[in-house]
Amino acid sequence: MVGRKKRYRNEDGQFIYTHEEREAVSKKASRQVYKLDKIDAKTEKAKAVASKRKWTAILLIAGVAAFGLFSLKGCLPI
């Protein structure tokens, strides 16, 4: 006995006719969400690394300035 194809609704409200098409759409959406989450994670990591490097550079410059100030104190007529 041949019956009507069962129709499913997509998130957009469009009809899809088979269960396989419905799974394919959900797999595609899952991949898109994974990729977006991965991009967000990489962005957060890049910001954290940039912040760490900024503070490392500030401390390094402050250390070099302090060393130069104290080591040249005997030579300068201050």
N, CA, C, O and CB atoms as a CASP TS submission, in Angstrom:
PFRMAT TS
TARGET T0000
AUTHOR 0000-0000-0000
METHOD Language model
MODEL 1
PARENT N/A
ATOM      1  N   MET     1       0.834  -1.173   0.000  1.00  0.00           N
ATOM      2  CA  MET     1       0.000   0.000   0.000  1.00  0.00           C
ATOM      3  C   MET     1       0.885   1.245   0.000  1.00  0.00           C
ATOM      4  O   MET     1       1.777   1.383   0.838  1.00  0.00           O
ATOM      5  CB  MET     1      -0.953  -0.007   1.210  1.00  0.00           C
ATOM      6  N   VAL     2       0.640   2.118  -0.915  1.00  0.00           N
ATOM      7  CA  VAL     2       1.423   3.333  -1.037  1.00  0.00           C
ATOM      8  C   VAL     2       0.619   4.467  -0.422  1.00  0.00           C
ATOM      9  O   VAL     2      -0.522   4.725  -0.804  1.00  0.00           O
ATOM     10  CB  VAL     2       1.788   3.633  -2.526  1.00  0.00           C
ATOM     11  N   GLY     3       1.242   5.136   0.536  1.00  0.00           N
ATOM     12  CA  GLY     3       0.562   6.248   1.182  1.00  0.00           C
ATOM     13  C   GLY     3       1.218   7.566   0.825  1.00  0.00           C
ATOM     14  O   GLY     3       2.167   7.616   0.043  1.00  0.00           O
ATOM     15  N   ARG     4       0.709   8.608   1.398  1.00  0.00           N
ATOM     16  CA  ARG     4       1.304   9.921   1.181  1.00  0.00           C
ATOM     17  C   ARG     4       2.624  10.004   1.915  1.00  0.00           C
ATOM     18  O   ARG     4       2.813   9.371   2.953  1.00  0.00           O
ATOM     19  CB  ARG     4       0.356  11.042   1.643  1.00  0.00           C
ATOM     20  N   LYS     5       3.537  10.790   1.368  1.00  0.00           N
ATOM     21  CA  LYS     5       4.791  11.042   2.057  1.00  0.00           C
ATOM     22  C   LYS     5       4.515  11.899   3.279  1.00  0.00           C
ATOM     23  O   LYS     5       3.705  12.825   3.241  1.00  0.00           O
ATOM     24  CB  LYS     5       5.817  11.726   1.122  1.00  0.00           C
ATOM     25  N   LYS     6       5.191  11.577   4.341  1.00  0.00           N
ATOM     26  CA  LYS     6       5.019  12.363   5.546  1.00  0.00           C
ATOM     27  C   LYS     6       5.812  13.652   5.399  1.00  0.00           C
ATOM     28  O   LYS     6       6.955  13.635   4.943  1.00  0.00           O
ATOM     29  CB  LYS     6       5.464  11.570   6.802  1.00  0.00           C
ATOM     30  N   ARG     7       5.207  14.765   5.785  1.00  0.00           N
ATOM     31  CA  ARG     7       5.871  16.055   5.654  1.00  0.00           C
ATOM     32  C   ARG     7       6.243  16.577   7.032  1.00  0.00           C
ATOM     33  O   ARG     7       5.462  16.487   7.979  1.00  0.00           O
ATOM     34  CB  ARG     7       4.970  17.068   4.912  1.00  0.00           C
ATOM     35  N   TYR     8       7.428  17.114   7.126  1.00  0.00           N
ATOM     36  CA  TYR     8       7.907  17.738   8.349  1.00  0.00           C
ATOM     37  C   TYR     8       8.118  19.217   8.094  1.00  0.00           C
ATOM     38  O   TYR     8       8.357  19.631   6.960  1.00  0.00           O
ATOM     39  CB  TYR     8       9.212  17.072   8.846  1.00  0.00           C
ATOM     40  N   ARG     9       8.032  20.002   9.138  1.00  0.00           N
ATOM     41  CA  ARG     9       8.320  21.434   9.008  1.00  0.00           C
ATOM     42  C   ARG     9       9.735  21.712   9.474  1.00  0.00           C
ATOM     43  O   ARG     9      10.206  21.156  10.466  1.00  0.00           O
ATOM     44  CB  ARG     9       7.307  22.283   9.817  1.00  0.00           C
ATOM     45  N   ASN    10      10.386  22.568   8.750  1.00  0.00           N
ATOM     46  CA  ASN    10      11.724  23.034   9.088  1.00  0.00           C
ATOM     47  C   ASN    10      11.595  24.176  10.098  1.00  0.00           C
ATOM     48  O   ASN    10      10.485  24.637  10.363  1.00  0.00           O
ATOM     49  CB  ASN    10      12.503  23.494   7.809  1.00  0.00           C
ATOM     50  N   GLU    11      12.708  24.636  10.661  1.00  0.00           N
ATOM     51  CA  GLU    11      12.678  25.772  11.582  1.00  0.00           C
ATOM     52  C   GLU    11      12.159  27.037  10.902  1.00  0.00           C
ATOM     53  O   GLU    11      11.572  27.902  11.552  1.00  0.00           O
ATOM     54  CB  GLU    11      14.070  26.024  12.150  1.00  0.00           C
ATOM     55  N   ASP    12      12.377  27.138   9.595  1.00  0.00           N
ATOM     56  CA  ASP    12      11.917  28.300   8.832  1.00  0.00           C
ATOM     57  C   ASP    12      10.436  28.214   8.488  1.00  0.00           C
ATOM     58  O   ASP    12       9.865  29.182   7.985  1.00  0.00           O
ATOM     59  CB  ASP    12      12.727  28.440   7.559  1.00  0.00           C
ATOM     60  N   GLY    13       9.804  27.072   8.750  1.00  0.00           N
ATOM     61  CA  GLY    13       8.409  26.901   8.412  1.00  0.00           C
ATOM     62  C   GLY    13       8.195  26.237   7.068  1.00  0.00           C
ATOM     63  O   GLY    13       7.054  25.985   6.680  1.00  0.00           O
ATOM     64  N   GLN    14       9.278  25.946   6.342  1.00  0.00           N
ATOM     65  CA  GLN    14       9.155  25.292   5.052  1.00  0.00           C
ATOM     66  C   GLN    14       8.964  23.790   5.258  1.00  0.00           C
ATOM     67  O   GLN    14       9.398  23.229   6.264  1.00  0.00           O
ATOM     68  CB  GLN    14      10.397  25.575   4.172  1.00  0.00           C
ATOM     69  N   PHE    15       8.310  23.153   4.292  1.00  0.00           N
ATOM     70  CA  PHE    15       8.084  21.723   4.379  1.00  0.00           C
ATOM     71  C   PHE    15       9.290  20.960   3.852  1.00  0.00           C
ATOM     72  O   PHE    15       9.888  21.346   2.848  1.00  0.00           O
ATOM     73  CB  PHE    15       6.825  21.331   3.608  1.00  0.00           C
ATOM     74  N   ILE    16       9.638  19.888   4.526  1.00  0.00           N
ATOM     75  CA  ILE    16      10.578  18.901   4.002  1.00  0.00           C
ATOM     76  C   ILE    16       9.854  17.571   4.064  1.00  0.00           C
ATOM     77  O   ILE    16       9.066  17.338   4.980  1.00  0.00           O
ATOM     78  CB  ILE    16      11.945  18.874   4.815  1.00  0.00           C
ATOM     79  N   TYR    17      10.108  16.701   3.108  1.00  0.00           N
ATOM     80  CA  TYR    17       9.228  15.562   2.906  1.00  0.00           C
ATOM     81  C   TYR    17       9.703  14.259   3.525  1.00  0.00           C
ATOM     82  O   TYR    17       8.877  13.398   3.829  1.00  0.00           O
ATOM     83  CB  TYR    17       9.036  15.357   1.472  1.00  0.00           C
ATOM     84  N   THR    18      10.978  14.084   3.720  1.00  0.00           N
ATOM     85  CA  THR    18      11.431  12.809   4.271  1.00  0.00           C
ATOM     86  C   THR    18      12.196  13.039   5.563  1.00  0.00           C
ATOM     87  O   THR    18      12.661  14.141   5.852  1.00  0.00           O
ATOM     88  CB  THR    18      12.308  12.055   3.257  1.00  0.00           C
ATOM     89  N   HIS    19      12.308  11.977   6.318  1.00  0.00           N
ATOM     90  CA  HIS    19      13.036  12.032   7.587  1.00  0.00           C
ATOM     91  C   HIS    19      14.521  12.310   7.348  1.00  0.00           C
ATOM     92  O   HIS    19      15.161  13.009   8.133  1.00  0.00           O
ATOM     93  CB  HIS    19      12.859  10.712   8.367  1.00  0.00           C
ATOM     94  N   GLU    20      15.066  11.756   6.252  1.00  0.00           N
ATOM     95  CA  GLU    20      16.495  11.948   5.951  1.00  0.00           C
ATOM     96  C   GLU    20      16.798  13.420   5.694  1.00  0.00           C
ATOM     97  O   GLU    20      17.827  13.930   6.138  1.00  0.00           O
ATOM     98  CB  GLU    20      16.913  11.100   4.728  1.00  0.00           C
ATOM     99  N   GLU    21      15.910  14.100   4.983  1.00  0.00           N
ATOM    100  CA  GLU    21      16.119  15.528   4.718  1.00  0.00           C
ATOM    101  C   GLU    21      16.072  16.321   6.018  1.00  0.00           C
ATOM    102  O   GLU    21      16.819  17.283   6.194  1.00  0.00           O
ATOM    103  CB  GLU    21      15.059  16.061   3.730  1.00  0.00           C
ATOM    104  N   ARG    22      15.200  15.916   6.918  1.00  0.00           N
ATOM    105  CA  ARG    22      15.095  16.602   8.204  1.00  0.00           C
ATOM    106  C   ARG    22      16.381  16.440   9.009  1.00  0.00           C
ATOM    107  O   ARG    22      16.853  17.393   9.629  1.00  0.00           O
ATOM    108  CB  ARG    22      13.897  16.066   9.004  1.00  0.00           C
ATOM    109  N   GLU    23      16.959  15.209   8.998  1.00  0.00           N
ATOM    110  CA  GLU    23      18.220  14.982   9.700  1.00  0.00           C
ATOM    111  C   GLU    23      19.351  15.769   9.065  1.00  0.00           C
ATOM    112  O   GLU    23      20.209  16.307   9.766  1.00  0.00           O
ATOM    113  CB  GLU    23      18.563  13.498   9.714  1.00  0.00           C
ATOM    114  N   ALA    24      19.357  15.837   7.733  1.00  0.00           N
ATOM    115  CA  ALA    24      20.418  16.571   7.045  1.00  0.00           C
ATOM    116  C   ALA    24      20.390  18.040   7.430  1.00  0.00           C
ATOM    117  O   ALA    24      21.440  18.652   7.623  1.00  0.00           O
ATOM    118  CB  ALA    24      20.283  16.421   5.527  1.00  0.00           C
ATOM    119  N   VAL    25      19.200  18.609   7.542  1.00  0.00           N
ATOM    120  CA  VAL    25      19.078  20.015   7.919  1.00  0.00           C
ATOM    121  C   VAL    25      19.583  20.219   9.343  1.00  0.00           C
ATOM    122  O   VAL    25      20.292  21.188   9.618  1.00  0.00           O
ATOM    123  CB  VAL    25      17.615  20.490   7.792  1.00  0.00           C
ATOM    124  N   SER    26      19.223  19.313  10.250  1.00  0.00           N
ATOM    125  CA  SER    26      19.659  19.477  11.633  1.00  0.00           C
ATOM    126  C   SER    26      21.167  19.271  11.759  1.00  0.00           C
ATOM    127  O   SER    26      21.810  19.928  12.578  1.00  0.00           O
ATOM    128  CB  SER    26      18.914  18.499  12.548  1.00  0.00           C
ATOM    129  N   LYS    27      21.738  18.371  10.964  1.00  0.00           N
ATOM    130  CA  LYS    27      23.190  18.181  10.987  1.00  0.00           C
ATOM    131  C   LYS    27      23.890  19.430  10.469  1.00  0.00           C
ATOM    132  O   LYS    27      24.916  19.849  11.005  1.00  0.00           O
ATOM    133  CB  LYS    27      23.595  16.950  10.144  1.00  0.00           C
ATOM    134  N   LYS    28      23.318  20.022   9.415  1.00  0.00           N
ATOM    135  CA  LYS    28      23.903  21.238   8.854  1.00  0.00           C
ATOM    136  C   LYS    28      23.865  22.364   9.881  1.00  0.00           C
ATOM    137  O   LYS    28      24.847  23.088  10.048  1.00  0.00           O
ATOM    138  CB  LYS    28      23.160  21.657   7.570  1.00  0.00           C
ATOM    139  N   ALA    29      22.734  22.514  10.568  1.00  0.00           N
ATOM    140  CA  ALA    29      22.619  23.548  11.597  1.00  0.00           C
ATOM    141  C   ALA    29      23.586  23.281  12.731  1.00  0.00           C
ATOM    142  O   ALA    29      24.169  24.212  13.287  1.00  0.00           O
ATOM    143  CB  ALA    29      21.187  23.623  12.132  1.00  0.00           C
ATOM    144  N   SER    30      23.761  22.021  13.077  1.00  0.00           N
ATOM    145  CA  SER    30      24.690  21.649  14.141  1.00  0.00           C
ATOM    146  C   SER    30      26.122  22.021  13.761  1.00  0.00           C
ATOM    147  O   SER    30      26.874  22.539  14.587  1.00  0.00           O
ATOM    148  CB  SER    30      24.591  20.142  14.439  1.00  0.00           C
ATOM    149  N   ARG    31      26.493  21.757  12.518  1.00  0.00           N
ATOM    150  CA  ARG    31      27.844  22.119  12.061  1.00  0.00           C
ATOM    151  C   ARG    31      28.037  23.629  12.089  1.00  0.00           C
ATOM    152  O   ARG    31      29.101  24.114  12.472  1.00  0.00           O
ATOM    153  CB  ARG    31      28.098  21.583  10.638  1.00  0.00           C
ATOM    154  N   GLN    32      27.006  24.375  11.683  1.00  0.00           N
ATOM    155  CA  GLN    32      27.113  25.835  11.679  1.00  0.00           C
ATOM    156  C   GLN    32      27.288  26.369  13.096  1.00  0.00           C
ATOM    157  O   GLN    32      28.105  27.258  13.334  1.00  0.00           O
ATOM    158  CB  GLN    32      25.874  26.464  11.027  1.00  0.00           C
ATOM    159  N   VAL    33      26.520  25.825  14.031  1.00  0.00           N
ATOM    160  CA  VAL    33      26.629  26.264  15.424  1.00  0.00           C
ATOM    161  C   VAL    33      28.013  25.933  15.969  1.00  0.00           C
ATOM    162  O   VAL    33      28.610  26.744  16.676  1.00  0.00           O
ATOM    163  CB  VAL    33      25.534  25.604  16.295  1.00  0.00           C
ATOM    164  N   TYR    34      28.530  24.737  15.644  1.00  0.00           N
ATOM    165  CA  TYR    34      29.864  24.340  16.103  1.00  0.00           C
ATOM    166  C   TYR    34      30.920  25.290  15.562  1.00  0.00           C
ATOM    167  O   TYR    34      31.812  25.716  16.296  1.00  0.00           O
ATOM    168  CB  TYR    34      30.180  22.898  15.674  1.00  0.00           C
ATOM    169  N   LYS    35      30.822  25.621  14.285  1.00  0.00           N
ATOM    170  CA  LYS    35      31.816  26.516  13.691  1.00  0.00           C
ATOM    171  C   LYS    35      31.756  27.904  14.326  1.00  0.00           C
ATOM    172  O   LYS    35      32.794  28.518  14.574  1.00  0.00           O
ATOM    173  CB  LYS    35      31.600  26.620  12.175  1.00  0.00           C
ATOM    174  N   LEU    36      30.545  28.402  14.589  1.00  0.00           N
ATOM    175  CA  LEU    36      30.413  29.719  15.218  1.00  0.00           C
ATOM    176  C   LEU    36      30.967  29.702  16.640  1.00  0.00           C
ATOM    177  O   LEU    36      31.621  30.653  17.065  1.00  0.00           O
ATOM    178  CB  LEU    36      28.941  30.163  15.229  1.00  0.00           C
ATOM    179  N   ASP    37      30.705  28.623  17.373  1.00  0.00           N
ATOM    180  CA  ASP    37      31.248  28.504  18.726  1.00  0.00           C
ATOM    181  C   ASP    37      32.771  28.435  18.696  1.00  0.00           C
ATOM    182  O   ASP    37      33.441  29.004  19.559  1.00  0.00           O
ATOM    183  CB  ASP    37      30.676  27.264  19.427  1.00  0.00           C
ATOM    184  N   LYS    38      33.309  27.744  17.712  1.00  0.00           N
ATOM    185  CA  LYS    38      34.764  27.626  17.585  1.00  0.00           C
ATOM    186  C   LYS    38      35.390  28.987  17.279  1.00  0.00           C
ATOM    187  O   LYS    38      36.441  29.328  17.822  1.00  0.00           O
ATOM    188  CB  LYS    38      35.130  26.611  16.480  1.00  0.00           C
ATOM    189  N   ILE    39      34.745  29.756  16.416  1.00  0.00           N
ATOM    190  CA  ILE    39      35.246  31.097  16.092  1.00  0.00           C
ATOM    191  C   ILE    39      35.201  31.993  17.327  1.00  0.00           C
ATOM    192  O   ILE    39      36.141  32.747  17.578  1.00  0.00           O
ATOM    193  CB  ILE    39      34.420  31.727  14.944  1.00  0.00           C
ATOM    194  N   ASP    40      34.113  31.916  18.102  1.00  0.00           N
ATOM    195  CA  ASP    40      34.006  32.708  19.337  1.00  0.00           C
ATOM    196  C   ASP    40      35.087  32.326  20.329  1.00  0.00           C
ATOM    197  O   ASP    40      35.667  33.197  20.978  1.00  0.00           O
ATOM    198  CB  ASP    40      32.627  32.525  19.977  1.00  0.00           C
ATOM    199  N   ALA    41      35.368  31.030  20.459  1.00  0.00           N
ATOM    200  CA  ALA    41      36.406  30.571  21.385  1.00  0.00           C
ATOM    201  C   ALA    41      37.783  31.070  20.951  1.00  0.00           C
ATOM    202  O   ALA    41      38.591  31.481  21.784  1.00  0.00           O
ATOM    203  CB  ALA    41      36.403  29.034  21.476  1.00  0.00           C
ATOM    204  N   LYS    42      38.043  31.032  19.660  1.00  0.00           N
ATOM    205  CA  LYS    42      39.336  31.523  19.162  1.00  0.00           C
ATOM    206  C   LYS    42      39.473  33.028  19.396  1.00  0.00           C
ATOM    207  O   LYS    42      40.556  33.513  19.721  1.00  0.00           O
ATOM    208  CB  LYS    42      39.493  31.204  17.657  1.00  0.00           C
ATOM    209  N   THR    43      38.381  33.759  19.231  1.00  0.00           N
ATOM    210  CA  THR    43      38.399  35.205  19.459  1.00  0.00           C
ATOM    211  C   THR    43      38.695  35.520  20.920  1.00  0.00           C
ATOM    212  O   THR    43      39.503  36.399  21.219  1.00  0.00           O
ATOM    213  CB  THR    43      37.059  35.832  19.044  1.00  0.00           C
ATOM    214  N   GLU    44      38.034  34.796  21.835  1.00  0.00           N
ATOM    215  CA  GLU    44      38.275  35.014  23.257  1.00  0.00           C
ATOM    216  C   GLU    44      39.716  34.694  23.630  1.00  0.00           C
ATOM    217  O   GLU    44      40.330  35.409  24.421  1.00  0.00           O
ATOM    218  CB  GLU    44      37.319  34.169  24.092  1.00  0.00           C
ATOM    219  N   LYS    45      40.257  33.616  23.060  1.00  0.00           N
ATOM    220  CA  LYS    45      41.645  33.245  23.337  1.00  0.00           C
ATOM    221  C   LYS    45      42.609  34.310  22.821  1.00  0.00           C
ATOM    222  O   LYS    45      43.574  34.659  23.500  1.00  0.00           O
ATOM    223  CB  LYS    45      41.972  31.887  22.704  1.00  0.00           C
ATOM    224  N   ALA    46      42.349  34.819  21.630  1.00  0.00           N
ATOM    225  CA  ALA    46      43.218  35.852  21.060  1.00  0.00           C
ATOM    226  C   ALA    46      43.212  37.110  21.930  1.00  0.00           C
ATOM    227  O   ALA    46      44.252  37.738  22.128  1.00  0.00           O
ATOM    228  CB  ALA    46      42.774  36.196  19.627  1.00  0.00           C
ATOM    229  N   LYS    47      42.028  37.475  22.449  1.00  0.00           N
ATOM    230  CA  LYS    47      41.947  38.640  23.332  1.00  0.00           C
ATOM    231  C   LYS    47      42.716  38.403  24.626  1.00  0.00           C
ATOM    232  O   LYS    47      43.384  39.311  25.122  1.00  0.00           O
ATOM    233  CB  LYS    47      40.486  38.972  23.644  1.00  0.00           C
ATOM    234  N   ALA    48      42.631  37.197  25.179  1.00  0.00           N
ATOM    235  CA  ALA    48      43.345  36.877  26.416  1.00  0.00           C
ATOM    236  C   ALA    48      44.850  36.913  26.198  1.00  0.00           C
ATOM    237  O   ALA    48      45.586  37.423  27.043  1.00  0.00           O
ATOM    238  CB  ALA    48      42.921  35.500  26.940  1.00  0.00           C
ATOM    239  N   VAL    49      45.313  36.381  25.078  1.00  0.00           N
ATOM    240  CA  VAL    49      46.742  36.383  24.776  1.00  0.00           C
ATOM    241  C   VAL    49      47.237  37.813  24.567  1.00  0.00           C
ATOM    242  O   VAL    49      48.331  38.160  25.012  1.00  0.00           O
ATOM    243  CB  VAL    49      47.035  35.525  23.528  1.00  0.00           C
ATOM    244  N   ALA    50      46.446  38.639  23.898  1.00  0.00           N
ATOM    245  CA  ALA    50      46.837  40.038  23.668  1.00  0.00           C
ATOM    246  C   ALA    50      46.935  40.793  24.982  1.00  0.00           C
ATOM    247  O   ALA    50      47.854  41.590  25.174  1.00  0.00           O
ATOM    248  CB  ALA    50      45.832  40.737  22.735  1.00  0.00           C
ATOM    249  N   SER    51      46.003  40.552  25.883  1.00  0.00           N
ATOM    250  CA  SER    51      46.032  41.210  27.195  1.00  0.00           C
ATOM    251  C   SER    51      47.260  40.775  27.978  1.00  0.00           C
ATOM    252  O   SER    51      47.917  41.596  28.618  1.00  0.00           O
ATOM    253  CB  SER    51      44.752  40.892  27.995  1.00  0.00           C
ATOM    254  N   LYS    52      47.569  39.486  27.929  1.00  0.00           N
ATOM    255  CA  LYS    52      48.745  38.967  28.629  1.00  0.00           C
ATOM    256  C   LYS    52      50.024  39.592  28.070  1.00  0.00           C
ATOM    257  O   LYS    52      50.910  39.983  28.831  1.00  0.00           O
ATOM    258  CB  LYS    52      48.808  37.430  28.515  1.00  0.00           C
ATOM    259  N   ARG    53      50.119  39.684  26.776  1.00  0.00           N
ATOM    260  CA  ARG    53      51.318  40.273  26.154  1.00  0.00           C
ATOM    261  C   ARG    53      51.436  41.756  26.477  1.00  0.00           C
ATOM    262  O   ARG    53      52.538  42.270  26.665  1.00  0.00           O
ATOM    263  CB  ARG    53      51.287  40.074  24.629  1.00  0.00           C
ATOM    264  N   LYS    54      50.300  42.439  26.542  1.00  0.00           N
ATOM    265  CA  LYS    54      50.318  43.868  26.869  1.00  0.00           C
ATOM    266  C   LYS    54      50.911  44.084  28.253  1.00  0.00           C
ATOM    267  O   LYS    54      51.800  44.917  28.426  1.00  0.00           O
ATOM    268  CB  LYS    54      48.897  44.465  26.798  1.00  0.00           C
ATOM    269  N   TRP    55      50.421  43.331  29.247  1.00  0.00           N
ATOM    270  CA  TRP    55      50.927  43.501  30.602  1.00  0.00           C
ATOM    271  C   TRP    55      52.368  43.032  30.740  1.00  0.00           C
ATOM    272  O   TRP    55      53.127  43.599  31.525  1.00  0.00           O
ATOM    273  CB  TRP    55      50.053  42.754  31.578  1.00  0.00           C
ATOM    274  N   THR    56      52.752  42.016  29.996  1.00  0.00           N
ATOM    275  CA  THR    56      54.158  41.584  30.006  1.00  0.00           C
ATOM    276  C   THR    56      55.053  42.688  29.458  1.00  0.00           C
ATOM    277  O   THR    56      56.119  42.949  30.017  1.00  0.00           O
ATOM    278  CB  THR    56      54.343  40.288  29.179  1.00  0.00           C
ATOM    279  N   ALA    57      54.645  43.332  28.390  1.00  0.00           N
ATOM    280  CA  ALA    57      55.433  44.419  27.811  1.00  0.00           C
ATOM    281  C   ALA    57      55.515  45.602  28.770  1.00  0.00           C
ATOM    282  O   ALA    57      56.574  46.216  28.905  1.00  0.00           O
ATOM    283  CB  ALA    57      54.830  44.865  26.471  1.00  0.00           C
ATOM    284  N   ILE    58      54.404  45.930  29.439  1.00  0.00           N
ATOM    285  CA  ILE    58      54.412  47.044  30.402  1.00  0.00           C
ATOM    286  C   ILE    58      55.376  46.758  31.544  1.00  0.00           C
ATOM    287  O   ILE    58      56.154  47.628  31.934  1.00  0.00           O
ATOM    288  CB  ILE    58      52.994  47.298  30.958  1.00  0.00           C
ATOM    289  N   LEU    59      55.327  45.537  32.085  1.00  0.00           N
ATOM    290  CA  LEU    59      56.236  45.185  33.188  1.00  0.00           C
ATOM    291  C   LEU    59      57.687  45.162  32.730  1.00  0.00           C
ATOM    292  O   LEU    59      58.577  45.573  33.475  1.00  0.00           O
ATOM    293  CB  LEU    59      55.858  43.821  33.776  1.00  0.00           C
ATOM    294  N   LEU    60      57.934  44.691  31.522  1.00  0.00           N
ATOM    295  CA  LEU    60      59.301  44.662  30.995  1.00  0.00           C
ATOM    296  C   LEU    60      59.841  46.075  30.830  1.00  0.00           C
ATOM    297  O   LEU    60      60.984  46.342  31.202  1.00  0.00           O
ATOM    298  CB  LEU    60      59.348  43.916  29.650  1.00  0.00           C
ATOM    299  N   ILE    61      59.058  46.969  30.290  1.00  0.00           N
ATOM    300  CA  ILE    61      59.486  48.361  30.115  1.00  0.00           C
ATOM    301  C   ILE    61      59.714  49.023  31.470  1.00  0.00           C
ATOM    302  O   ILE    61      60.684  49.761  31.643  1.00  0.00           O
ATOM    303  CB  ILE    61      58.438  49.155  29.303  1.00  0.00           C
ATOM    304  N   ALA    62      58.821  48.764  32.438  1.00  0.00           N
ATOM    305  CA  ALA    62      58.992  49.335  33.768  1.00  0.00           C
ATOM    306  C   ALA    62      60.258  48.797  34.422  1.00  0.00           C
ATOM    307  O   ALA    62      60.967  49.544  35.097  1.00  0.00           O
ATOM    308  CB  ALA    62      57.769  49.036  34.645  1.00  0.00           C
ATOM    309  N   GLY    63      60.552  47.516  34.233  1.00  0.00           N
ATOM    310  CA  GLY    63      61.766  46.923  34.797  1.00  0.00           C
ATOM    311  C   GLY    63      63.022  47.504  34.194  1.00  0.00           C
ATOM    312  O   GLY    63      63.973  47.806  34.914  1.00  0.00           O
ATOM    313  N   VAL    64      63.042  47.665  32.893  1.00  0.00           N
ATOM    314  CA  VAL    64      64.209  48.247  32.217  1.00  0.00           C
ATOM    315  C   VAL    64      64.391  49.698  32.642  1.00  0.00           C
ATOM    316  O   VAL    64      65.518  50.147  32.848  1.00  0.00           O
ATOM    317  CB  VAL    64      64.058  48.154  30.677  1.00  0.00           C
ATOM    318  N   ALA    65      63.290  50.432  32.775  1.00  0.00           N
ATOM    319  CA  ALA    65      63.376  51.834  33.207  1.00  0.00           C
ATOM    320  C   ALA    65      63.898  51.924  34.640  1.00  0.00           C
ATOM    321  O   ALA    65      64.731  52.777  34.946  1.00  0.00           O
ATOM    322  CB  ALA    65      61.995  52.522  33.099  1.00  0.00           C
ATOM    323  N   ALA    66      63.407  51.043  35.520  1.00  0.00           N
ATOM    324  CA  ALA    66      63.872  51.061  36.912  1.00  0.00           C
ATOM    325  C   ALA    66      65.350  50.690  36.984  1.00  0.00           C
ATOM    326  O   ALA    66      66.110  51.314  37.726  1.00  0.00           O
ATOM    327  CB  ALA    66      63.035  50.092  37.781  1.00  0.00           C
ATOM    328  N   PHE    67      65.760  49.690  36.229  1.00  0.00           N
ATOM    329  CA  PHE    67      67.172  49.300  36.216  1.00  0.00           C
ATOM    330  C   PHE    67      68.043  50.443  35.704  1.00  0.00           C
ATOM    331  O   PHE    67      69.091  50.744  36.277  1.00  0.00           O
ATOM    332  CB  PHE    67      67.379  48.047  35.347  1.00  0.00           C
ATOM    333  N   GLY    68      67.602  51.071  34.627  1.00  0.00           N
ATOM    334  CA  GLY    68      68.367  52.195  34.086  1.00  0.00           C
ATOM    335  C   GLY    68      68.429  53.360  35.055  1.00  0.00           C
ATOM    336  O   GLY    68      69.464  54.017  35.164  1.00  0.00           O
ATOM    337  N   LEU    69      67.362  53.623  35.746  1.00  0.00           N
ATOM    338  CA  LEU    69      67.336  54.721  36.704  1.00  0.00           C
ATOM    339  C   LEU    69      68.289  54.472  37.870  1.00  0.00           C
ATOM    340  O   LEU    69      69.040  55.367  38.260  1.00  0.00           O
ATOM    341  CB  LEU    69      65.922  54.929  37.224  1.00  0.00           C
ATOM    342  N   PHE    70      68.262  53.261  38.429  1.00  0.00           N
ATOM    343  CA  PHE    70      69.093  52.965  39.582  1.00  0.00           C
ATOM    344  C   PHE    70      70.555  52.716  39.215  1.00  0.00           C
ATOM    345  O   PHE    70      71.446  53.025  40.006  1.00  0.00           O
ATOM    346  CB  PHE    70      68.543  51.772  40.304  1.00  0.00           C
ATOM    347  N   SER    71      70.813  52.172  38.049  1.00  0.00           N
ATOM    348  CA  SER    71      72.200  51.909  37.674  1.00  0.00           C
ATOM    349  C   SER    71      72.895  53.190  37.207  1.00  0.00           C
ATOM    350  O   SER    71      74.110  53.312  37.358  1.00  0.00           O
ATOM    351  CB  SER    71      72.262  50.842  36.572  1.00  0.00           C
ATOM    352  N   LEU    72      72.172  54.118  36.659  1.00  0.00           N
ATOM    353  CA  LEU    72      72.776  55.370  36.205  1.00  0.00           C
ATOM    354  C   LEU    72      72.684  56.480  37.240  1.00  0.00           C
ATOM    355  O   LEU    72      73.087  57.611  36.969  1.00  0.00           O
ATOM    356  CB  LEU    72      72.119  55.822  34.928  1.00  0.00           C
ATOM    357  N   LYS    73      72.159  56.174  38.418  1.00  0.00           N
ATOM    358  CA  LYS    73      71.983  57.208  39.427  1.00  0.00           C
ATOM    359  C   LYS    73      73.337  57.795  39.883  1.00  0.00           C
ATOM    360  O   LYS    73      73.430  58.994  40.145  1.00  0.00           O
ATOM    361  CB  LYS    73      71.223  56.635  40.629  1.00  0.00           C
ATOM    362  N   GLY    74      74.361  56.971  39.974  1.00  0.00           N
ATOM    363  CA  GLY    74      75.684  57.463  40.385  1.00  0.00           C
ATOM    364  C   GLY    74      76.346  58.299  39.309  1.00  0.00           C
ATOM    365  O   GLY    74      77.207  59.124  39.618  1.00  0.00           O
ATOM    366  N   CYS    75      75.969  58.109  38.055  1.00  0.00           N
ATOM    367  CA  CYS    75      76.601  58.814  36.954  1.00  0.00           C
ATOM    368  C   CYS    75      75.918  60.145  36.669  1.00  0.00           C
ATOM    369  O   CYS    75      76.550  61.054  36.129  1.00  0.00           O
ATOM    370  CB  CYS    75      76.592  57.951  35.711  1.00  0.00           C
ATOM    371  N   LEU    76      74.660  60.278  37.015  1.00  0.00           N
ATOM    372  CA  LEU    76      73.919  61.485  36.695  1.00  0.00           C
ATOM    373  C   LEU    76      74.045  62.523  37.796  1.00  0.00           C
ATOM    374  O   LEU    76      74.020  62.163  38.973  1.00  0.00           O
ATOM    375  CB  LEU    76      72.462  61.159  36.453  1.00  0.00           C
ATOM    376  N   PRO    77      74.178  63.780  37.459  1.00  0.00           N
ATOM    377  CA  PRO    77      74.248  64.837  38.476  1.00  0.00           C
ATOM    378  C   PRO    77      72.874  65.289  38.940  1.00  0.00           C
ATOM    379  O   PRO    77      72.496  66.443  38.736  1.00  0.00           O
ATOM    380  CB  PRO    77      75.014  66.026  37.938  1.00  0.00           C
ATOM    381  N   ILE    78      72.127  64.393  39.560  1.00  0.00           N
ATOM    382  CA  ILE    78      70.789  64.750  40.032  1.00  0.00           C
ATOM    383  C   ILE    78      70.823  65.014  41.520  1.00  0.00           C
ATOM    384  O   ILE    78      69.792  65.331  42.114  1.00  0.00           O
ATOM    385  CB  ILE    78      69.773  63.639  39.708  1.00  0.00           C
TER
END
